[in-house]
Amino acid sequence: MKKAFTLAELIGVIVLLGALSLIIISLVSSSMKGSKEDLYNNQIDNIKLSLQLWMSENQRPNNGEIITLSLSQLKHSGLVDLDIKNPKTEELFPNDMLLKIKNNDNIIEYEVIDNGNNLDDYTLIPSVSLIGDTLTYVEVNSNYTDLGVVAKDRNGNALSNVTNTTNLNINQIGTYLTTYTVTHNGYTNTIYRTIVVRDTIGPVIEFDDLTLSLSEVATYDFKSDITVTDNSLGTVTVDTTDNINVIAGTYTVEYKATDPSGNTTTKSRLVTLTE
């Protein structure tokens, strides 16, 4: 006759089974969490690959520049699935999630910033696309007119209620972001344009040709009677070289003006020396 388990033995078995179940549940939970994290990282890598494809079809930033897009812009280009989801939350990635293409020392980097709050189905939100380039260049201290966007409802009807916000300072060299937002029937879409304010124009040097006597030329300051201006409104450095000799004749003074962005202008001036 088999001996029955005692109460103490039964309690011990129950405790052991409970401990084993906790360990198994913890292992399964950890495995599932790790699996979701791997899937999430794969999705982020897929978005980065889509950014690379977008750049190959559109624009590549120059060294030191950044292009900012929304996930919605990648969807509009057909480069990511319209229902791309975050495996960790099982929700759609936000349509207004920020994506960046950076050029650091001529090495292209892709950044996905998991933010935003527009979780609506992309097929329900209004469409909006930029007129002109996503990365736009403008000269410092010049006039800039935004080209705007084309916005439509899901039936293809034009929408005009687009709001435009920007931190653009046309008088300061730098990179700025313009945000365009359109809302229709309670649904919103957001896209971005990057504006690079830069200085690519050299200084302007103005002077008249000069006649001096031999006694004057030794102490004459050839920078004293010239005018140098630059569109950056920054400080311009001016260097001079000349071939002037100690006998009467016609010579040249060459001016080289350099602005804060490194743009240079050179200009030669005739100097006539008399007895």
VEXKE-497348 format. One line per 10 residues: number of its first residue (from 1); their letters; for each residue x, y negated, z negated of C-alpha. Coordinates in pm, whole numbers, plus 50000, padded with zeros to 5 digits. Layout:
<pts>
NUM	a	X,Y,Z  ...
</pts>
This chain:
<pts>
1	mkkaftlael	50000,50000,50000  50136,49662,50112  50199,49404,49848  49986,49086,49888  50145,48742,49889  50143,48572,49557  49998,48221,49525  50349,48078,49491  50458,48256,49807  50155,48130,50000
11	igvivllgal	50223,47775,49885  50586,47814,49993  50480,47935,50340  50235,47645,50377  50503,47394,50275  50750,47552,50520  50497,47541,50804  50416,47179,50721  50782,47085,50727  50831,47265,51060
21	sliiislvss	50528,47091,51211  50663,46751,51106  50998,46830,51265  50832,46950,51587  50602,46645,51604  50900,46415,51546  51101,46587,51821  50810,46574,52067  50744,46207,51983  51110,46120,52023
31	smkgskedly	51125,46307,52354  50814,46129,52483  50952,45791,52374  51283,45863,52543  51104,45973,52858  50900,45651,52871  51213,45445,52817  51382,45623,53107  51078,45566,53329  51074,45199,53228
41	nnqidnikls	51441,45156,53318  51376,45327,53651  51096,45079,53725  51321,44785,53638  51587,44927,53871  51324,44959,54145  51230,44592,54101  51599,44495,54122  51630,44696,54443  51326,44510,54578
51	lqlwmsenqr	51499,44180,54493  51799,44296,54693  51573,44374,54990  51400,44037,54954  51736,43861,54963  51845,44050,55275  51526,43938,55452  51512,43582,55319  51789,43388,55143  52115,43453,54963
61	pnngeiitls	52214,43201,54694  52551,43033,54726  52810,43068,54454  52674,42939,54124  52313,42927,54245  52001,43108,54123  51680,43198,54306  51374,43248,54085  51073,43451,54199  50759,43585,54039
71	lsqlkhsglv	50665,43952,54071  50366,43825,54269  50604,43696,54539  50757,44042,54575  50408,44191,54601  50317,43933,54867  50626,44040,55062  50522,44405,55040  50840,44503,54856  50682,44649,54540
81	dldiknpkte	50365,44844,54475  50064,44624,54400  49985,44837,54095  50339,44873,53959  50310,44955,53588  50513,44935,53273  50554,45301,53163  50594,45198,52800  50255,45024,52782  50074,45188,53076
91	elfpndmllk	49968,44835,53176  50051,44651,53495  50370,44448,53495  50261,44079,53483  50218,43914,53822  50395,43606,53681  50695,43802,53551  51020,43613,53619  51279,43761,53854  51619,43605,53923
101	iknndniiey	51884,43649,54191  52215,43503,54070  52545,43446,54247  52824,43451,53990  53166,43411,54153  53022,43556,54474  52892,43863,54291  52514,43899,54325  52329,43989,54005  51960,44070,53964
111	evidngnnld	51766,43995,53646  51417,44108,53553  51270,43914,53262  50987,44121,53115  50755,43834,53030  50435,43681,53163  50071,43738,53079  49891,43776,53411  49796,44145,53401  49517,44115,53658
121	dytlipsvsl	49486,44349,53952  49680,44182,54237  49397,44261,54480  49166,44035,54278  49382,43725,54236  49409,43449,54500  49704,43468,54738  49961,43189,54747  50276,43155,54958  50538,42885,54998
131	igdtltyvev	50563,42655,55295  50935,42635,55366  51218,42810,55187  51215,42960,54840  51557,42804,54779  51556,42440,54891  51844,42194,54903  51817,41819,54860  52081,41547,54842  52120,41366,54512
141	nsnytdlgvv	51957,41021,54498  51762,41084,54817  51392,41120,54893  51232,41462,54846  50888,41567,54966  50759,41902,54848  50624,42110,55138  50367,42277,54916  50200,42615,54952  49922,42797,55134
151	akdrngnals	49659,42932,54894  49364,43153,54988  49094,43352,54815  49071,43726,54871  48843,43664,55171  49102,43446,55342  48934,43114,55270  49170,42822,55204  49200,42693,54847  49313,42343,54757
161	nvtnttnlni	49313,42349,54377  49686,42418,54343  49870,42268,54047  50238,42185,54084  50474,42140,53789  50848,42075,53813  51146,41957,53610  51309,41802,53918  51541,41504,53865  51647,41389,54211
171	nqigtyltty	51912,41162,54055  52097,41444,53878  52292,41726,54042  52158,42062,53923  51912,42347,53976  51541,42290,53917  51226,42499,53930  50886,42413,54073  50588,42622,53961  50274,42650,54173
181	tvthngytnt	49956,42783,54016  49620,42845,54181  49303,42962,54005  48988,43095,54168  48687,43273,54015  48874,43312,53687  49181,43471,53848  49522,43301,53864  49838,43342,54070  50178,43180,54009
191	iyrtivvrdt	50485,43149,54233  50810,42952,54220  51045,42745,54435  51406,42676,54336  51541,42331,54423  51914,42264,54424  52006,41897,54402  52358,41866,54539  52606,41616,54678  52755,41707,55016
201	igpviefddl	52812,41355,55150  53149,41187,55116  53200,40829,54996  53173,40531,55231  53483,40307,55261  53446,39958,55405  53714,39697,55481  53843,39457,55746  54180,39480,55913  54438,39268,55736
211	tlslsevaty	54710,39016,55822  54978,38943,55562  55312,38769,55551  55622,38962,55457  55634,38770,55129  55279,38874,55039  55293,39243,55121  55533,39341,54843  55279,39267,54568  54953,39309,54759
221	dfksditvtd	54692,39547,54610  54541,39722,54911  54245,39844,54700  54147,39493,54589  53948,39394,54896  53775,39718,54993  53425,39842,54910  53366,40208,54822  53018,40347,54762  52886,40700,54712
231	nslgtvtvdt	52537,40851,54711  52607,41027,54380  52654,40691,54206  52943,40854,54022  53300,40736,53983  53503,40759,54304  53882,40786,54302  54076,40616,54583  54431,40701,54688  54637,40516,54951
241	tdninviagt	54935,40596,55168  55105,40367,55419  55390,40335,55665  55463,39968,55594  55821,39850,55651  56005,39527,55563  55994,39380,55910  55715,39209,56098  55484,39440,56292  55159,39638,56280
251	ytveykatdp	55119,39921,56028  54846,40141,55882  54719,40203,55531  54525,40526,55489  54257,40545,55220  54130,40871,55074  53818,40846,54856  53696,41145,54651  53362,41163,54471  53278,41371,54158
261	sgntttksrl	53161,41665,54375  53493,41681,54558  53367,41531,54884  53638,41323,55051  53648,41049,55312  53963,40919,55480  53988,40599,55679  54280,40408,55829  54327,40031,55814  54544,39818,56038
271	vtlte	54778,39578,55856  54971,39316,56054  55281,39167,55892  55408,38827,55999  55728,38634,55920
</pts>
